[in-house]
């Protein structure tokens, strides 16, 4: 999910052919031009061999692509969604047009762009479940969460809203059976309204309007981060954390289970505290749940009435700011930063909700300040417990400032030797931010990033690379 500063300007999209023709007319090789000149969000698709095909333009707007997300399903199925500021923005309000493109299973190309609605914030999300149920959600012009659902048999639904409360953003999850879960929170700073944790869950392409359910009103436990994971049978789990205070005690993180008709009382995550770096909640196909809380990992075995933090290395080893990947086969891998090892990264694994293994060094990662550095941007699960890892390379060393010079996706299996990624070159004076990595259960991987100039805050052209 991307965020940026809003600009009041036109919103006309340039076609793929126009953007490509412009680059060629300037005498640059196509791939080099796309990277060096367009300064947009670039997507690369990496098949199992690790080689990338030539990028293609997905969307372009002179006013900029402000929000973008992408989800990958099975057999190449994928959906991208983005928003572009519209001409009626300004005078204290923001208005954007929301578009999607869909690549059907087995197809090589995405279809034409499809206008699906208007947005009032920079939030947009796309999620795909194991059975192909797809949800694209955004904040509508009336402030209510707006969404459209697609199923393989019925296609896209109409545009619906979640009634009961206005929210600026939410977390979305889709289970393998098509169960859709959404969660959001509101703190006292939001329009001076009482703090609330909100949730809703249903199954499939429902055309009826759904309403938020209030899950908690305990303002002392409601901060800025939450996440949700959908389970089969119209069930879901929501986790949230209180704000971190410099003085006084910080309450433990909280969680609830809910279905379409009721929810459990809020419970504490045993051994947890406040969260300063976000929450990542994932589950395997056996129903075991794993929650990364910035510097802590909590595990809940399938059917267990409790969720508790597990030990992540001895003191001084775990510096937080890590990545969590949970494969369908029940292998969860946690990667954390550490100053105790040369590479600066350590990892541990948990199988089917079991204890976390002792942390090991992730070898062959460069982090020297006097040379090239490898930076892990994102991870995502692949079949058989493997990981797709999105890397960036930074060099030369100071005093030049250390520029972002290359990007790569590396497939790695925990416990095996990690080898150095092969990087594609990035132009100088650009930042790969925001960025993301999406995978499907059949092994497809798509990495995307925004080639943002150091003097700006967003790009204006989206690219994708065909597997």
C-alpha positions in Angstrom: 0.0 0.0 0.0 1.4 3.3 -1.0 1.0 6.7 0.5 2.1 10.1 -0.7 1.3 13.8 -0.7 -1.7 14.9 -2.7 -1.2 17.2 -5.7 -3.9 19.1 -7.5 -3.5 18.4 -11.2 -5.0 16.5 -14.1 -5.6 12.7 -13.9 -5.6 11.6 -17.5 -3.9 8.2 -18.0 -1.5 7.8 -20.8 -1.8 4.6 -22.8 0.9 1.9 -22.8 1.6 2.6 -26.4 2.0 6.3 -25.9 4.4 5.8 -23.0 6.5 3.2 -24.9 6.6 5.3 -28.0 7.8 8.4 -26.1 10.7 6.4 -24.6 11.7 4.9 -28.0 11.5 8.3 -29.7 14.1 9.7 -27.3 16.6 7.1 -28.5 16.9 4.9 -25.3 16.7 1.2 -25.1 13.2 0.3 -23.8 14.1 -1.4 -20.5 16.7 1.3 -19.7 14.2 4.1 -20.5 11.5 2.6 -18.3 13.8 2.4 -15.4 15.7 5.7 -15.8 13.1 8.1 -17.1 9.6 7.2 -16.1 10.2 7.3 -12.3 7.1 5.3 -11.7 6.1 2.1 -9.8 7.8 -0.7 -11.5 6.7 -4.4 -11.2 9.0 -7.3 -12.1 7.7 -10.8 -12.3 10.1 -13.5 -11.4 9.3 -17.1 -12.5 10.8 -20.1 -10.8 14.0 -19.9 -12.8 14.8 -16.5 -11.2 15.1 -14.6 -14.6 12.9 -11.6 -15.3 11.1 -10.8 -18.6 10.9 -7.4 -20.2 8.7 -4.9 -18.3 5.5 -3.5 -19.7 3.5 -0.4 -18.7 0.6 -1.1 -16.5 -0.7 2.5 -15.9 0.5 6.0 -16.1 -0.8 9.4 -15.0 0.7 12.8 -15.2 -0.6 13.7 -11.8 1.0 10.5 -10.3 0.0 7.1 -9.0 -0.7 7.7 -5.3 -1.9 4.4 -4.1 -1.1 0.9 -5.5 -1.4 -2.7 -4.5 -1.1 -6.1 -6.1 -2.2 -9.6 -5.2 -1.2 -12.9 -6.8 -3.3 -16.1 -6.9 -2.9 -19.5 -8.5 -1.6 -20.4 -12.0 -0.6 -16.8 -12.8 -3.9 -15.1 -11.7 -3.2 -11.6 -10.4 -5.0 -8.3 -9.8 -3.5 -4.8 -9.5 -5.3 -1.8 -8.2 -4.4 1.8 -8.1 -5.8 5.3 -7.6 -5.1 8.6 -9.5 -6.1 12.0 -8.3 -9.1 13.4 -10.2 -9.7 16.9 -11.4 -12.3 17.7 -8.7 -9.7 17.5 -5.9 -8.7 20.5 -3.9 -10.1 23.1 -1.4 -9.6 20.8 1.6 -10.8 17.5 0.0 -9.2 14.7 -1.9 -10.8 12.8 -4.8 -9.3 10.0 -6.8 -10.3 7.5 -9.5 -9.7 3.9 -8.7 -8.7 1.4 -11.4 -8.0 -2.3 -11.6 -6.4 -4.7 -14.1 -6.8 -8.4 -14.0 -4.6 -11.2 -15.4 -6.7 -14.4 -15.7 -5.1 -17.9 -14.9 -2.9 -19.1 -17.6 -2.8 -15.8 -19.4 0.4 -13.9 -20.2 -1.1 -10.4 -20.2 -3.2 -8.2 -17.9 -6.5 -7.1 -19.3 -7.5 -3.5 -19.9 -7.8 -1.1 -17.0 -11.3 -1.0 -15.4 -12.7 2.0 -13.5 -14.4 0.8 -10.3 -15.0 3.9 -8.2 -13.7 7.0 -6.5 -11.6 7.3 -3.3 -11.2 9.9 -0.6 -7.8 8.8 0.8 -4.5 7.2 -0.3 -5.6 3.7 1.0 -6.1 0.8 -1.4 -5.8 -2.9 -0.9 -6.0 -6.0 -3.1 -6.3 -9.6 -1.7 -6.8 -13.0 -3.3 -7.9 -16.2 -1.5 -6.9 -19.7 -2.4 -10.2 -20.4 -4.3 -9.7 -17.2 -6.4 -12.0 -14.9 -4.4 -10.6 -11.4 -4.8 -11.3 -8.2 -2.9 -10.3 -4.7 -3.8 -11.0 -2.1 -1.1 -10.6 1.6 -0.7 -12.0 4.6 1.2 -15.0 5.9 -0.7 -15.8 9.6 -1.2 -18.4 9.4 1.7 -15.7 8.1 4.1 -17.0 4.5 4.2 -14.9 1.6 3.3 -15.8 0.6 -0.2 -15.0 -2.6 -2.0 -15.7 -4.9 -4.9 -15.4 -8.7 -4.9 -14.6 -11.0 -7.8 -15.1 -14.8 -7.9 -14.0 -17.1 -10.8 -17.6 -18.1 -11.6 -19.4 -14.8 -11.3 -16.7 -12.2 -12.0 -16.7 -8.7 -10.3 -19.5 -7.7 -8.1 -20.9 -4.2 -7.9 -19.4 -1.6 -5.5 -20.5 -2.0 -1.9 -19.7 -0.3 1.4 -19.2 -1.4 5.0 -21.7 0.6 7.0 -21.7 1.6 10.6 -18.5 3.8 10.7 -16.3 5.9 8.5 -12.7 4.7 8.3 -9.7 5.9 6.3 -8.0 2.5 6.0 -8.4 -1.1 6.9 -6.7 -4.5 6.9 -8.1 -7.1 4.5 -7.7 -10.9 4.5 -9.2 -13.7 2.3 -9.2 -17.4 3.3 -8.8 -20.3 1.0 -12.6 -21.0 1.0 -13.4 -17.3 0.1 -14.1 -16.0 3.6 -13.5 -12.3 3.6 -12.4 -10.5 6.8 -11.8 -6.8 7.3 -10.7 -4.9 10.4 -10.0 -1.2 11.2 -9.3 0.9 14.2 -10.1 4.5 15.2 -8.2 6.3 17.9 -9.3 9.4 19.8 -7.3 11.6 17.5 -9.6 10.6 14.6 -12.3 13.3 14.4 -12.4 13.4 18.3 -14.5 10.3 18.3 -14.1 7.5 20.9 -11.5 4.8 20.2 -12.9 1.7 18.5 -11.6 -1.6 17.0 -14.0 -2.6 14.2 -14.3 -5.9 12.3 -16.6 -7.7 9.8 -16.5 -11.1 8.2 -18.5 -12.9 5.5 -18.0 -15.5 2.7 -17.8 -15.0 -1.1 -19.4 -12.5 -3.4 -22.1 -11.2 -1.2 -24.1 -8.4 -2.7 -25.8 -7.3 0.6 -24.4 -4.5 2.6 -22.2 -5.5 5.5 -21.7 -3.5 8.8 -18.8 -3.0 11.1 -19.0 -4.7 14.4 -17.4 -3.0 17.4 -14.9 -5.4 18.8 -13.4 -3.2 21.5 -13.9 0.3 23.0 -11.0 0.1 25.5 -9.0 3.2 24.6 -6.1 2.2 26.8 -5.4 -0.8 24.6 -6.1 0.8 21.2 -3.1 2.4 19.5 -2.1 2.6 15.8 -1.6 -0.9 14.6 -3.8 -4.0 14.0 -4.1 -6.9 11.6 -6.6 -9.6 10.6 -6.4 -13.1 9.2 -9.4 -14.9 7.8 -10.1 -18.5 8.5 -12.3 -21.1 6.8 -15.9 -21.3 7.8 -16.5 -17.5 8.0 -14.2 -17.0 10.9 -11.4 -14.5 11.6 -8.9 -13.3 14.2 -8.1 -9.7 14.8 -5.0 -8.5 16.7 -4.3 -4.9 17.8 -1.9 -3.0 20.1 -1.9 0.0 22.4 0.2 3.1 21.8 3.7 3.0 23.3 4.1 5.4 26.2 7.4 6.8 27.4 6.2 6.7 30.9 4.0 4.3 32.8 3.0 0.7 31.9 2.2 -0.3 28.3 -0.7 -2.8 28.0 -0.2 -6.1 26.3 -1.5 -6.5 22.7 -5.1 -7.8 22.4 -6.9 -10.3 20.1 -10.3 -11.6 19.5 -11.9 -14.4 17.3 -15.1 -13.6 15.4 -17.5 -15.2 13.0 -20.5 -13.8 11.0 -22.7 -13.5 14.1 -20.6 -12.9 17.2 -17.1 -12.4 18.6 -15.2 -13.4 21.7 -14.2 -11.0 24.5 -10.9 -9.3 23.9 -7.9 -11.3 25.3 -4.3 -10.3 26.0 -1.4 -11.7 24.1 0.6 -13.1 26.9 4.1 -11.6 27.3 3.6 -8.9 24.7 3.8 -5.1 25.1 3.1 -2.1 22.9 4.0 -2.2 19.2 6.1 0.5 17.5 6.7 -1.1 14.0 3.4 -2.6 12.9 1.7 -6.0 13.2 1.9 -8.9 10.8 -0.6 -11.7 11.4 -0.4 -14.9 9.2 -1.7 -18.5 9.3 -0.9 -21.8 7.8 -3.4 -24.2 6.3 -3.6 -26.2 9.5 -5.1 -23.1 11.4 -1.9 -22.2 13.4 -1.5 -18.5 13.6 1.8 -16.5 13.8 2.0 -12.8 14.8 5.0 -10.6 14.4 5.0 -7.6 16.8 8.0 -5.6 15.6 10.5 -7.3 18.0 8.3 -10.2 19.3 6.7 -13.3 17.8 3.5 -14.7 19.2 2.1 -18.1 18.2 -1.4 -19.6 18.6 -1.8 -23.3 17.9 -5.0 -24.2 16.0 -8.0 -24.3 18.3 -6.0 -22.9 21.3 -7.8 -20.3 23.5 -4.6 -18.4 24.1 -1.9 -16.6 22.2 1.6 -16.1 23.8 4.9 -14.5 22.8 7.8 -16.9 22.3 11.5 -16.1 22.9 13.3 -14.7 19.9 17.0 -15.1 20.7 18.9 -14.0 23.8 19.2 -10.3 24.8 21.0 -8.2 22.3 20.5 -10.6 19.4 17.1 -9.6 18.2 16.9 -5.9 17.2 13.4 -6.1 15.7 12.5 -4.7 12.3 12.4 -8.2 10.8 10.2 -10.1 8.4 7.7 -13.0 8.8 6.8 -15.6 6.1 4.3 -18.4 6.7 4.0 -21.2 4.1 0.8 -23.2 3.7 2.7 -26.3 4.7 3.1 -25.0 8.2 6.7 -23.7 8.0 7.0 -20.2 9.5 10.3 -18.3 9.1 11.2 -15.2 11.1 14.1 -13.0 10.0 15.4 -10.4 12.5 18.1 -7.8 12.5 21.1 -8.4 14.8 24.4 -6.8 15.6 25.8 -10.0 16.9 26.6 -11.5 13.5 28.5 -10.3 10.5 25.6 -10.4 8.0 23.4 -8.4 10.4 20.5 -10.9 9.9 19.4 -14.0 11.8 16.5 -16.4 11.2 14.5 -19.0 13.1 11.7 -21.4 12.1 8.5 -22.8 13.6 6.8 -25.9 12.2 3.0 -26.2 12.6 2.8 -23.8 15.5 5.7 -25.4 17.4 8.5 -23.6 19.3 10.8 -21.2 17.4 14.1 -22.8 16.6 17.4 -21.2 17.8 18.4 -18.3 15.6 21.0 -18.8 12.9 23.0 -16.3 10.9 21.8 -15.7 7.3 25.2 -16.0 5.7 26.6 -14.1 2.7 24.6 -10.9 3.3 26.8 -7.8 2.9 26.3 -5.0 5.4 29.7 -3.2 5.5 29.5 0.5 5.6 32.6 0.8 3.5 31.3 -1.2 0.6 28.2 -2.7 -1.0 25.3 -3.4 1.3 22.3 -5.8 0.9 19.0 -4.6 2.3 16.1 -7.0 2.7 12.9 -5.1 1.6 10.2 -7.9 1.8 9.6 -11.6 2.0 6.7 -13.8 0.9 6.0 -17.5 1.1 6.4 -20.1 -1.7 5.3 -23.7 -1.8 7.3 -26.2 0.3 8.4 -23.7 2.9 10.6 -21.7 0.5 10.8 -17.9 0.6 10.8 -15.3 -2.1 13.1 -12.5 -0.8 13.1 -8.9 -2.2 16.6 -7.3 -1.9 18.1 -3.9 -2.7 21.8 -3.1 -3.1 23.3 0.1 -1.7 26.6 1.6 -2.8 29.0 3.4 -3.1 30.0 4.1 0.5 30.0 7.5 2.2 30.7 10.4 1.7 28.7 9.9 -1.5 25.7 9.1 0.7 25.1 5.5 -0.4 22.8 5.3 -3.3 20.2 2.6 -4.1 21.8 0.8 -7.1 20.1 -2.5 -7.7 17.1 -4.7 -6.9 16.7 -8.5 -6.9 14.3 -11.3 -5.9 16.0 -14.4 -4.5 14.4 -17.7 -3.8 15.7 -19.4 -0.6 14.8 -22.4 1.6 15.5 -22.0 5.3 18.4 -24.2 6.4 20.0 -24.1 3.0 23.0 -22.0 2.0 22.1 -18.5 1.0 23.9 -17.1 -2.0 24.4 -13.6 -3.2 21.5 -12.1 -5.2 22.0 -11.0 -8.9 20.9 -7.4 -9.0 19.3 -5.4 -11.9 20.7 -1.9 -12.1 18.8 1.1 -10.8 19.4 4.7 -11.9 21.2 7.0 -9.4 19.2 9.5 -7.3 16.1 7.3 -7.0 14.6 5.5 -4.0 12.7 2.1 -4.4 9.9 3.3 -2.1 7.2 2.1 -1.6 7.8 -1.5 -2.6 6.2 -4.9 -2.2 6.4 -8.6 -3.0 3.4 -10.9 -3.7 3.3 -14.6 -4.2 0.8 -17.3 -5.1 0.5 -20.9 -3.7 1.5 -22.3 -7.1 4.8 -20.5 -7.0 4.3 -17.2 -9.0 6.1 -14.2 -7.6 5.7 -10.5 -8.5 7.9 -7.8 -7.0 7.0 -4.1 -7.3 8.5 -0.8 -6.3 8.1 2.9 -6.9 11.1 4.5 -8.5 10.7 7.7 -6.6 13.1 10.6 -7.4 14.9 11.9 -4.3 13.4 15.3 -5.0 9.8 14.0 -5.2 7.4 11.8 -3.2 5.8 9.6 -5.8 6.1 8.2 -9.4 3.7 8.5 -12.3 4.1 5.3 -14.3 3.4 1.7 -13.2 5.2 -1.2 -14.9 4.8 -4.9 -14.7 7.2 -7.7 -15.8 5.6 -10.8 -17.3 6.7 -14.2 -16.0 
